[in-house]
Structures are given as C-alpha cells and as structure tokens.
C-alpha cells in the first residue's frame, strides 16, 4: 500500500473513530506481541498478565467494555507494522498495545500517529520510543533506568574496573552508554566495551576477552530469555572461579527462566524495576493470582508491565468516560500514579514515560529451594536518565 494511500485510509478511519468514540460500547485493544519465535516468552508473559487484569476488572468501567485481541507479530518488525495497520484500518482498533522489542515498537509508532490512536508500550525499552509518536505511553521501563542505577551502585561498592558486554542493538547500546556514564562519573574504569550480535549470539569468545582483561566485574545486558545462555557460558569460561563478578540489568536474571540457570546465577547483582520476590501485599496477591491462572508460571518483569499497561488503559478510559481518542486518552494518562505490584509508579507528564523505583538485587536461593532476585537497595522515583539530562 502506497504511503499516501495508507495515510488517507488511516486518516479516514481516525475520523470515523473520533466521531464514534464517545458512543462506543466496546473499546477494542489490539495486543501486538511475539507469541511465537525466539521472543515468545515475552509475549506469553504480557498476554497472560493483561488477561489476568481484564478478568479481575471486568465490569469496572461504566459505559463500556474492553475487548482484548492478541496478535502474533513473531518478533518481526515488518509483521508488526502490517498487523498494526490492519488492526486500525480494517478492524477498528481503538488502542494499540504490547510491543515486545524496540524495532517492533518503532515500526508501529507511525501507525499510532497517522491513525490517531493511543499506543501503550508494555515492553520495548529503548529511551527514544516515546519520542516517536505523541500518542505513545510506556508502562514497562527504559534500559537507561536500570543501567544507570547499576553503574552508580557498582562505583560506590568496591568495583573499580569493568568490562561491558551487551547485545548489539538499540537497548544494548543504551545499556552500555548509561552504565558507563554513571560508573565513570563515580570513579570507575570501563576497560573494554564488547558488543555481541543479536541474532544467533555466541558469547564464549567475548567472555574470554572479558576474562583476559582481568576486571573486577563484567556488566551484561541481553534480551529477556537469553540470560540462561550467558550463565552457561560464564560457567564454561570460569569467570566466577577467576573472581570476576557478574552484574547487569535485570533482563539477564529474568524470573521466567531464573530457576533453569542453576547455581552459576547465585550472587549475580542486577538493577531492575521488578522481582517476583518483591515484598508487598500487592505483589504477593499478583504473583498468587498469576500463578493460579497460568499453570504455576512465575510472573516476570514483562508480566507486571502488561498488568500495569492494562491498568493505565482502564484508568485512562475511566477519566475520559470511555473516549479512547488519542489526544483525550494520552492527556488523561499523563501524570497518573498508582501502586503497582512493583511499587509506586507514575507516568511522567512531560515524556509519557514511566517513573519508578529501581531496585538493586542479588540472586539467592529461597526457603522453597528456588532462585529469586532478592532486593537489598533501591533508587526511588527514577525518571529515564536519557531524558533527565544525565
């Protein structure tokens, strides 16, 4: 479809939706996620959490119901774009949501703008995403939030020399940049910066280079689901035996796969916004309900992001009297705050990005014998460092 044709179609649909929005009995949410392929765990977690929220809050809205349709983009940007176009133009979707990876969110952003529909990002974490459309709101996190916090903590806690190892795509570049900024500002030295191809990664030669540099620690960022590969190769290369600490963002010790990593993960220090072991009544209730609804699957950071994304959708619709038009909905969500299973969070009214506590955690074995990310320090009310001028 030619660009001008697409724009015309989207504009026409947007006009129809705007005219019908106030009278709509049903608000259609297209949840676009990688449900198959290498990043299927991301889609599975978000979809499960979004449906849990929907089940728990059916009937909460006066004047409309929310209809959630999950669409599999296989983790491929071209497919994401096509699905988003079809959802808005052909199916009359009022809200786009999900987006498991940065390239997928970037592919859909123009559709949200041209179609004048809100877009709630529940996963993709590169800082620039909310800048790509005025209709984007994010309920997950930004990679710089976690990476900067880890850099600050490392510099203050006896780690003097670090090698960074990141997956070579936008979030990895963010992680490398903002860890180094905070770590070096605190007096630390980044001895080497290593980037591993995103597709078919082999960490072994990079880990050997890191070990040869004799750092105090290696800082790792990889996409969710890849951490188990890193852990195995860390063990194979003998980094722990050589006294090299493993630190990183929480993606590397994802709750969804942490128990499969084994003892090699013990002692890993990460900075992140959610742990299934977070000690609060809200989180205990969330974890219990999530496990009960999903065959005892443990929720991870994507699950809580999807759950909070649905909360933002419901509360935005409540404030607009069920009018999902982009301008009204986004204005309603800006500045919103609530107590999530992860703790207190808010939507920054200037950037439409999330403000939240970043926790410092260590992998430990719980009383039940399972592995958990145990929080022991925190940085409250953290905005995206990339947008806060850090």
N, C-alpha and C positions, 0 to 999 in steps of 0.2 A: 504493500500500500504506500503510495507516494506520501511524502511528509505533509504536503498541503492538504491532501485528502484526509489523512489521519487527523490533522488539526481541526479541519472542518467538521469531521464526524464527532470528535471529542467535544468541540465547542457546542455542537447541536445537542449532544447528549447532556452536557453540563447545563445547558439552558433548560432542557426538559426536567432534569433532576432538580434544579433550583426551584422551578415552578411547582414541582410536586412534593418537595421535601417536607413542607410544613404539614401536608395532609397524609404523609406516608404512615401506614400502619406497621410496615416492616422495614427495618434498616438492614440492608444487605452488606455483609462484611466478607470480602474475598481475602482469605488467609493463604498467602502465597509462600510456599516453603519447599525445601528439598526433602521430599518424603522417600525418595529412592536415590541411589548413588552414594558416593563417598561421604556425604554430609547428612545422610538420612537421620542420624541420631539427633541433629539439631531440629529438624522438622518434627520428629516424633515427640520430643520434649515440649516444644512450643504448642503443638497441636493438642497434646494431652492436657496441658495446663489451661489453654484457652477454653477447651470444652468443659473442664472442671469448673472454671469460673462461671461459664454460661449455665451449667447445671445448678450451681449454687445460687444464682441470682436471677433465674427465670421469674418473670412477673414483677421484678423490682422497678421497671420503668413504667410510668403512667403514660399511656397513649401510643406506645409502640412496642414491638418485639424485635430482638436482634436475631438475624438469620446468618449463621456462620457456614461458609463453604470453603473447604480446604482444597487447594490446587497444587499439584506437584510440579515444580519447575526443574527438578532433577539437579539443581545446583548449577544451572547453565543460564548465563545472562540473556542470551537471545530468547530462550524459552520464557524466562521471567517477563521480558518485555512483551512478548506475544500474549501471554496469559493476562497480564495487566490490561493490555489494550482490549482484549475480548471481554474481560470482566466489566470494564467500564462501558464500552461501546455497545456490546451485544446483550449483556446480562444485567445492565443497570446497577452495578455495584455502587454503593454509596460511600464505602470506606475500603481502602486497600490496607493490608496489614501483613506482618510476618517479616520476610526478607532475611534469610539465613546467613548471607555473606555480603560483603561490601559491593562486589561487582553486580550482584542481583539488585540491591537497593538502588544503586546508581542507574541501572537500566530502567527501573520503574519510575524514578523521580520525574522525568519529563511527562509521563502519563498523568501523574498526580497534578502537575501544574496545568497542563493543557486541558485535562478533563475536569479541573476544579473540584477534586475530591481529596479528602484528608488521607494521609498515608502514615500509619503508625508502625515505626520500625521497632521490632521486638528482638533483634539480634545484631545485625551488622554494626560494626563498632569503629570504623574509621571516622576521625573527627569531622571531616568535611561534609558528611552526608546531609546533615540538616541544612547546609548552605545551598544544596542543590534544588530545593523547592521550598517556597514559603508555606507549603501545606504539610510538611513533614514534622512529626513529633516522634521523639525516641524515648523508649521506656527500658532499654537494656543498659548500656554503658558506653563509654568511649575507651578505646585502648590506652590513650594517654593518661586517663584517670588512674588505671592500675599500674602502668609502667612508671609514671612519675612517683607515685607513692612507694613503689618498690625501690626506686633509686634513692629517695630520701631516707628510707629505713636502712638500706644497706650501708650508706655513707655514715650513718650515726651508730652503727652496730658492729664495728670492727672489721668490716670488709673493705680492703684498700684497693685491690686490683681485680678487675672483672673482664671476662670475655663475653660479648653478647652473641647469641645465636638465635636468629629469627627466620621465620618463613618469609620468602621474598615476594610479598605483595603488600598492598597499602597498609593494612593493620600492622604487619610486621615492621614496616618502615616507621610507622608511628611509635611502636613499642621501642624500637632501637633508639629513635631520636629522643623520646621523652624520658626513658630510663637514663640515658647518657647525660641529658641536661641536668636532671636532679642529682645524679650520682657525682658528676664532676663539680657541680656547684657546692656539694658537701665535702669536696676534697678527695674524692675517689678518682681512680685511673681506669679508663677503658682501654685495655691493652690491644684488643682486636675486635673488629665487628664482622661477623660471619653471617651470610645470607644463604639459606637453603632453598632450592627450587620448590615451589608449592606443589607441583604435580610430580608424583612418584618420588617423594623425597627419600634420600639416603643420608641419614645424619652421621653415620660412622666416621667418614673422613673428616667432617667438620668437628666432631667431638674429639678426634685425635689431635687436630690442630689446636683446639682449645686446651686440651690436657698438656700439650707441649709448651704452651705459653705460661704454664705454672701459675694460674691465677688463684686468688682466694675463693672465687666463685664463678660459676657460669650462669648468666641470665638468659632464660629461654622464653621465647614466645612461639607457639604453634597454634594452629586452629584446633578447636574442640574436636576430640576424637583421635588426635594424632599423638597425644601425650604418652600413650602406652608404648608406642614405637620408640619415642625418645628415651623413656625409662629403661627399656630393654637394652638399648644401645649404650646408655650411660653405664649400666652394669657390665656389659660386654667389654667396654673400654677401660674399666677400672677407675673411673673418675672419683667415686666415693672413697675407694681404698687409697687413692692418692691424696685424699684430704681436700678435694675440691667440692665446695658446697654447691647445691643446685637451688637456684632462686628463679623467680619468674612471675608472670601474671597467672591468674588462676586457671586459665584455659588448660595449662599443662597438667593440672591435677583435677580435671573435670570430675565432679561427683558421679556422673553417669558411668564412668569407666575406672574410677579410682581403685575399687576393690580388686580389679583384674591385674593391677600393676605389681602387687606383692611388696615384699619388704624393701625393695630398692627405692620405693617412693617415700619411705619413712624419713622424717627430718627435712623434707623439701619445704622451703619457705616461699610463700606466694602472697601477692597483694591482689585482693578482689572484692567484689561487692556482695557476694552471696556464698554461703556454705549451707548444706543441708543440716549441719550441726549447729547453726546459729541458734543461740539460746534466747528464745522469746516465745510467748504464748501464741502469737500469730504464726510463727514458723512451725511450731510443733503441730498446730492444727492443720496447716498447709501440707506438711510432709505426710501426716497420717492420712489425710483425705486423698492426696495424690497417689500414695502407695495403694490405698484401698481400691481406687478407681483404675489402676494401671498394673495389676498383677505384681505388686510389691516393687515396682520400678522406683528407684530413688530419684527425686527431682534434682535437676542441676540448675545452673545459672540461667540457662535459656528458658527453663520452665518458669522460674519466677519472673522473668522478663515478659513472657507471654501472658502470665497471670495478671501482672500489673498493666500490660497493654490493654487487656480486656477491661480492667478497672477504669483506665483512662477513657476508653470508648464509652462505657456505661455512664461515667460521671459527666463526660462531655455532652452526651445526649440528654442527660438529666438537666443540665444547665441551659441547654438550648431548646428545651421542650420537644426533643426528638427531631430537631432540624440538623441533619448531617452535612449541610453545605459547608464547604471548606473554610470560608472566612469565619463563619459563626462558630464552627466546631473548634478550630485552632485557637481562636480568641478565648473560648471557654476553657480550654485545657491549659493555656499559658498561666503559669503561676500556681497551678493546682498542687496541693501537697496532701499526702496521706501516709498512714503507717502500713507498710508492706511487710510480707514475711521476712524481707531482708533488713527491715528497719525503717526509719523515717526517710522519705524521698519527696522530691518536688520536681516540677517541670520549670526550668529557667524561662521566665517570660521573654527574655531577650534572644536566646539562642534556640529555644524549644527542645533543649537537651536536658538530660536528667541530672539532678543534683542529689548526691547520695553519700553515705559513709563507705569508705574503702577500708577493709579490714586486712590486717597482717595475720597470716595463718600458718600453722605448721601441720604437716601430715603426721597423725598419730593413730594408734590403734585404740578403738573404743572398748568399752566393757563388753560389748557384744562380739568382739573379735574382728569387727570390720574397720576399714580405714576411713578416716574423716579428716577434713580440713578444720583444725581447731583454731579458732580466733583467739589472739592474745594481745592485739593492739589495734588501734583504729585512727582514721583521719575523718572526722565528721564533716558533713556539708561540703563535700568536694565537688566543685564545678569542673568542667573539661579544661585542663591546663592549656590546651591548644587555643582555646577561645578566651582564656583568662590572662593571656599575655605572659605566660611562664615559659 
